[in-house]
Amino acid sequence: MAQAAVPHSQPAPISIPVRELLPWAVFAGVLALILIYFVGAEQGATSLISGNLVHEFVHDGRHLLGFPCH
């Protein structure tokens, strides 16, 4: 008895259009810049929010990432 040939299907690669990815990439970039500002520069003369609340909130993260603050 002969065996029948079984066709093998190959998965097609998924294409991600740049037009759909670009807004999310811009959003992530802006969010990263805001986060870097608050962790790295939100104190003293460049402070947007008065007081030490933001500085104290990100203080340990600032040292962990290598930003000096003292």
PyMOL commands that set and color helices and strands:
alter all, ss='L'
color gray80, all
select helices_A, chain A and resi 18-40+44-46+53-57+59-64
alter helices_A, ss='H'
color red, helices_A
deselect
rebuild
show_as cartoon
